[in-house]
């Protein structure tokens, strides 16, 4: 099997000099993220992983701004709106369109007559449109004033461009147990957008709110900006990434340095023998993940190797052992 773009360089043999190998590894990272908005890096840095292993990582700072499409829309404005006016939501393990008809059916869908996101006289949907409204509603303890709202945070209302520094091991380091994809997320896509952990659906629904994702599986919060909670066909494959042995081409890299591939095999079939983290080892002995089905609210189930860091400070030091995500 032909290695993924990153693995081919990261796991290179000792025939090259250390300097040349470093240059090659950084070139591979830069190539993988060629379609992203790179703010700084990639650079080689020392890092401490989630179980205390000290190793070399790459550090790259990326803007949460996909270059091939404009994020949104999320909330319809009236119950007469069709699916083109809104995004998607998770329901029974699938994605459904958040159109006007969906907004009118919330009480029926969730069996609770307290749902009422729209004005019954005008059909207008209540939605958040300003930064202040976003900050009040897009949090676990939703401001009571924004119950029964469609919650959206618009990128243009954020005070500054959202950037994130990812510090990820060049080569996976074995872990004693799996880690949740919580604080640091699952990884990062080739377009520079964070592949996040599960959305807090219970907290969102508990406040009688819906926080839709756009058709690409992403939405915005004021802390990390635009990020994915689902992978749809917007992420086909990284530029120049090759399919191999029936697998789709690589779409991202996990926080533990392992490759992330599409949900399905190249022929549309399901991958076999996946573990609890949506990964498996193939015939050549290498391991990779497959993203979960779009409606599963789990891009990855967990992470099997020691994880690196996401940092808001571009000059920060990665010590993931101080905030280790547990299963």
N, C-alpha and C positions, 0 to 999 in steps of 0.2 A: 504493500500500500504506500502511495506517495504521502509523505508527512504533510501536515498542515503548514501554512506559511510560517507560523511562528516556531513550531516544533522543529522544522527543518534546520533552522539556524540555532535555536536555543540549545538543542541537544547535539550540536556539532562536535566532532571528535577533536582530539588533542593535536592533530596534525598541523593546524594553523597556530600561529603565534597568539599569545594572550591579547595583544593589541589588535591584531586583525580580527580575532574572534569577537572582541568587544565591538569593533566597528561594524561587523557583520550583524551582530545581534541588534544593535541600534538601528541599522538600516532596515532590518526586517520589521521592527516595530513601526518605524516611520512609514514603511510601505503599506503595512496593514492598515494604518490610520490615515492613509493618503487622502481619503475622502472626507475626513473630519476637519473641524476648525481647531487646529493645534495652536495653543497659546504659548506653551513652553515645552521643551524636551523634544524627543525622549533623551533621558540621561541615565547613566548607571549610578545607582545609589546602594549603600549598605542599608539593610532593613532587618527588623526583627519580626518574625511571623507570629501567627496566633498562638502557637504552642511553644514559643520561645526560640525557635530555630533562627540562627543568624545566617544570612545569605546575601546574594546580590539580587537586586530587583531593578526593573526599569521604572522610571518616574516620568509620567507624561501628564501635562495639564491640558484639558480639553474644554471647549465651550459646549454647553448643552444646546446645540443649534444644528440640527440636521441640514445638510447643504443641498439636498435634492428635493425637498418639499417643505411647505409651510405648515407647521403644526396646527391642529384644530380641524373643524369646529368641535365643540363639546356639548353645549346646551342649546336645544331649540328655544326659540323665543315665543312660540305660540303653539297651541295643541293642533293647529292645522298643518304644521310643518312636517315635511317628509324626512326620510333618513339622511338626505344630503345636508340637512341643517344641524344635525347633531352627531354625536360620536357613538361609542359602544359601551356596554356594561356587561358584567358577569351575571349569568343566571343559570343555575342548574348545570354548571360545568361548561357552559357554552357562552359565546358572545351574542348579544342581541343589540339591535339598533335602538339608540335613545332618540326616538322621533316623538312627535306630538302624541301619537296614539299610545306609546309606551308610558308617557307621563300621565295620561288619563287612567291607566290601568294599574298604577302602583298599589292602590288599596286592595285591589283584587289579587295582584301577584303576591303581595306579602301578607294578605289576610288581616289587614289592620285599617280601619276606617279613618285613622288619624292622618293618613297620607293625603296631602292636598297641595301640590306644587304649583298650581295655576289658579288664576282668577276664573271662577265658573261663569261670570258674566261676559268677560272679554276673551277668555281663552289664553290670556298672556301668562307665560311661564315666569315664575320668580327665579332669577339667577343672579349670581355674583358677577359684578363687572368691573369693580375697582380694586386696587391693591388692599385697601382697608377691609373691604368685604371679603376678599380672598383670605387675608390673615385671620379674620374672625371665624371663617367657616372651614377652611382647609387645615384643620387641626383635630386631634383626638377628642378634645373637649369643646365641641362646636358651641359657639356663642348661641344661646337660646333664641336670639333675634333672627338667626338664620336657619332655624329648623324649617323644614318644608321648603327648601331651596335646592335648585340645581347648582352645584358648586363647580365653578371653573376659575382658574387663575390664568389670566391672559399674559403671555410673555411680554407684550409691550408695556404692561403696567409695572413690571418689576423695576426697582430703582437702578439696577445695573445688570450687565450681562452676567449670567451665572456660569461659573467655571468650577471644575473639580480636578484635583490632582489624584491620579491613580498610581499607586505604588504596588507593583505586582511582581512576584518572583519570576525570573527567567525560566526556571525549571521547577516543576512541582516538588514539594518536600512532604514526605509521608506524615500523616497525622494519626493520633491514637483513636480519635473519634471524629464523627462528622460535625460540621458547624452549620448553624442556621444562616440563611441569607438575609439577615436583618439589617443592622446598622450600616454595614458596608455594601449591601446589595449583593447581587449575583455576579456582576462583572460589568463589562463595557462593550458595546457594539462597535463595529468597525467605523461607524459614522460619528463616533464620539459621544453617543447618548448612553447614559447609565442604564444598565439592565438591573432593575431593582428587585427587592424581595417582595413578598406578598403585600398587596394593598390591604389596609385595615378595614375590610368590608363591614365587619360587624359594628365597628364604631361609627362608620359612615351611615349605615342603615339605622342604627340606634338613635340617631339624631334626626330621622326622617329627611335625610339628604341623599342625593345621588351625586357622585363625583365622576362623571363619565371620562373615558379615554377616547382619544381620537381614533380614526380608523386604523392608525398604525400602532395602536396599543399604548399611546403615551398621554400623559397629562402633566401639568405644571404645579409645583408648590413653591412657596417663597424661600425654601431652604436649599434645594438642589436644582431648581428650575425644571426644565423638560426632562422627563425620564419615562422609561417603559415599565409597565406591569404585565404586558402581554407582547408576544412577538407574532406579527401578522406577515402578510406577503410583502410589506414595505421593506423588510430586511431579507432580500434574496440571497446575497452572498457578498463578501468583501471583493473589491475589484481585484482581478487576477487570481482569486482563490480558486483552486482546482478541486473538482469532485474526484473521489477515489474509492474504489471498492464498493460502489453503490451508495456511498454516503453523499449527502449534499455538502456543498463547500462551506467552509468556516464563516460564521457570522459574528463571532465575538470571542472574547477571552475572559475566563472566569477570574475571580479574585484570588484563586489559588494557582493561577498560571496555566490552567488546562483549557483546551479548545472547547468552544461552544458551537454546536452544529444545529441545523434546523430540526424541527419537530419530527419530520418524516424523512425517510430515505429518498434518494434521488428519483426512484420510480413511484413514489407516493405511498409506499408501504410503511408500516410501523417498524421502528427498530426493535430488535429482540433483546431479551435478557438485560433490561435496564435495572439498575439498582434504585434504592430509595431516593437518590439524588438526581435521577434521570441520566445516569452515566453508565458506561460499560467499557470493558477492555476487549479489544479486538485481536485478531490473529497475530498481528505483529508485536503484541504486548503493550501497545500504547492505549491510553485511556482518554476518553472525551465525553462531554455531555451532549445531550439533545434537549432543546428547550421544550417545556411542557406545552400542551395544547393551549391555544389562545385563551380559552375561557376558564382555565384551571386555576388562575391566580397563583401560579407557581412557575416562573420562568425556569428556575432550577429548584429541585426539592431540598437540596442542601449542598454542602461543599465537602469533598472527601479528603482534600489535602490542606496543609496549613495556608492560611490566607494572609494577604497583604493588607493595605490600608487605602481608604479614601480620605483625602485631606482637603480642607478648605484653604489652607495656607500653602502657597506654592513652595515655600522654603521649609516646610515642616519635616520632621523626622518620623519615619514610620516605626512604631512599636505596637504591633497589633496584639501583643500578649497582654497589654493593659486593658483591653476592651474586647476580650475574646468572645465571639458569638458562640453560644452553646446550643446543642440540639434541643 
